[in-house]
Structures are given as structure tokens and as C-alpha cells.
């Protein structure tokens, strides 16, 4: 009997063809919950898009299930932890829409430059007013690209064909790589002051939320046009609306919003704003690519072969039972390292100490690498594409296994050398409380700490003096940010000090800067260590 592949939503014919020869392909309406649960009882794999919910109940109803495939990028409708606990592989199509997303940003930029949408609406309403909709050429203009991940690079290469000058802000890419792309790296402030057009291509993280706000829009080049087809919330919508109303910003193209679905925004009041309902991935080609990609992954998974687009731990093959609790630790250490370092490292070493090194711990290097880049690129980072992302950015990641016993039975450290010569390190361990694994940070850049590696962590470095803790607590409290845990570590009284706080919600870039300024911090960063 051939394995059963259950298709719960519409899939491209080419994708079905990939599966039809080797598997028993069945169809069900994934939105019909009773029918879905019944059909899952015999399924070895299920393929969904966005409407079908594959949660713990659905996984429990499928005793033969080996793989859940999402024909798209997001996994909001798939309960990945429940799948992982059952040993069910989860795959998606992480690069299926990158071309479509880049082209959407180009389309918005051109539409804003030429007032296309408002002119079309006026003509259809019976108005012929050519002079009212006079636009600007793109040729010869300076285009600022905020974020040079895969989509940012595709956007840059396409807009370069218009004869533009390209500058970019991305602290996580090496200057040599940017130069290869024909892009000049600059600071964010310089980009804002110089650009005639700005296009945002960043992931949504605590540090990028509100990155372009009132303060940033106050220094932009007059007449700039801004495009955001990346993530909602990166640009403060009200601040952008105010800047347009005041004439500092000549127009905007917006495809994403802080809250979606979005049918009301201050930006919708302006004729010189082109607004679309998150259409970045909405092309036939992107949908077909997604279906074909997951069909191939399902075929590999059911044949017991390596799966490039697996997103949970099964992607690394067989992992020893004692090593598995260290996977989330290593990934969180990678995320914390990137936050503390504040930029991309030239090289990184993942050190594993203790008896655990008697097992194969090579997967921990992958987990740490995944964490290093999870907050700095647009696409979802997996155990498979993480090494490629590191190679693209010229970051060498190595593994060091040391059997010697540290203060903790098992200790994992992510240590990296930065281009400016600094060395940064973050260490942690896993302890056990009953059936629960507790992940802790034990060291941050030379400071001894002991704080849970969970939630959103803030790191503030400053000169030790009285009153600092109260100042920070008051500022966050007045902003509605609750502090769940806090620890202060110093090397000596009056010396350099590190404050680590766990907060309940993400801070925008402006609030993080305000917190740092209020205490004269020499550095401030945020790491999102929430479980994915």
C-alpha cells in the first residue's frame, strides 16, 4: 500500500503530478474540521496553505503522520511544537515568494513615483487632469535599501536597472559583500538624509519595530518616497502620515500594516499613498513555486531522504536524546549573541563543554547558526539554510568540543570575533525541574549572570552608579512595559556594568534608544528569545 498524501487545499497541478506516481493522493476540504480529522486518520503526509489548521488535535488524529507541509512561508496555522513532540516533520517553502515580494516593492516604488493609482482612479471617475498627477523619474535618483537580505538584494538588482545610485543600511552584512552587489553601505541616518526613495526589507524583530518613526522622518531628504513591502510595524504609520501631511515625504507605497487585516489607516487619506492588502506573495508563480517545493519535500520525507526545507529538529537527522534539550539553548545563544554584538561577526565558535561531548553535538553548531541569523534576514532560517546564510555573509562558524567539566555539567558558549577586533561571548546551560527543561544564560560578554533565556531580553551596558535601576524601571513602566526579571552584573563597584532585563513585550527602536540615553548607556540591545 502506498503512503497516503492528503491535500487539504488547492495545489498546483505540477505539484500533484510530483506525488501522483508514488503515493495515494487524496483530497479534503481543510476548513471542514470533522472531514479533515477523519481523513487524517490514514494520512502519512498532509499539505496545507493558510486556511487549514494543523494543531495538536489534528496531529493526534493522524497516528501515521510523518510530515506536515505548508505551501508557503508562514507557519501560523501549523503547531510546530506539537508536531516536533510527535516526531512529525514540518516543511514549508521559504524562498517561494522572494521574487514576487521584490517585484511588489518595485511596483509600489514606480506607482508612487508616477502617481499611478490616484491618476487611474481619477480618470475612471471622469477626470482628465494630466498636470495634477505629474510624477518624477527614477533614473539618476538615490535609492536607499534598508536591509540586504535575499529580497533586499533582488530589489536592489532590479531597481539598479533604472540607472539609480544604490545605498543600503544593514549592520549584518559585510561591506565586501555589499560592494559585490554594487551597493554602498551607510548608516541609517545617512541613508535617510541622502535617499530620494527608501525601500524597507527587514524582518520584524524587537529592534526593527518602529525603526522608521517620527525622529527618523524628521531628518529625511525633503520629497523622499518610502516603500514598505516587508513587515508591518517597521514604519510608524501615524508618523509617516504626519510627514506626508507636512510635505516632508512626497508619497509612500505600503503593502503591510502593524495590524492585519487592515481596512483603516491614517495613510489611506492621501492620494499620494499607494496602499495594497499584503500582496507581496500573491502571484500565480509564487503559489505554484510553493506547491511544487513542498511536494518535492514531502516526497523526500516519505522516502526517508534528507529534506532541505524542514523547519524543526528532524531536519538534522537523528539527534541523541541527551543532546535534544541543548538545541533550543544553542539557538537562543545565537540570537542573544547577535543582539549583544550589534553586528555580524567575522567568525564564530560554538563551544560545548561537559560529558555531553561523548555524543555527536555537531547539530548544536547548526542550531547556534540558525539563531545568529534568525533576526537579521527576511526569510525563515532553518537548520539547512543557516550555513548558507553564514557563507553569504562571510561568517565562519566552527565547533569546539571540550570534555573538561565546567561549573555547569554542560555548558554551551557562542564566542565570536567582530570586524573591529572585539570578542563577544554568550554562555548558557540547561537545568531540569521535574519534566521541564529550564534554559539559562550564565555569561554575557564576560559578565556572570543567571537569568532565564526566555521572552524578550534587554541588555544595557553603563558605568555603575546609584539610581540607574530606578531610572530604567520608571521609563519602562511609564511606557507600559512590564519587567518580568532583572539582573545587574558588574566587575567592580563604579565600574562597567551590565543590566539584563526580561520584559513582557517588544520595545520599539525609539524606546530602546530612550532607555539607553536616560542612563548614558554605552550600548543597548534587545534579543527576542521567545519560543517560535
PyMOL commands that set and color helices and strands:
alter all, ss='L'
color gray80, all
select helices_A, chain A and resi 13-20+33-40+56-60+80-85+98-114+116-124+131-133+150-160+175-180+188-194+214-217+237-245+266-269+284-302+313-316+321-341+355-358+362-373+385-392+468-478+509-519
alter helices_A, ss='H'
color red, helices_A
select strands_A, chain A and resi 4-7+24-27+45-48+67-70+89-91+142-146+165-169+184-185+197-200+224-228+249-254+273-275+345-354+396-402+410-418+423-433+436-444+447-452+456-463+483-490+496-503+523-528
alter strands_A, ss='S'
color yellow, strands_A
deselect
rebuild
show_as cartoon
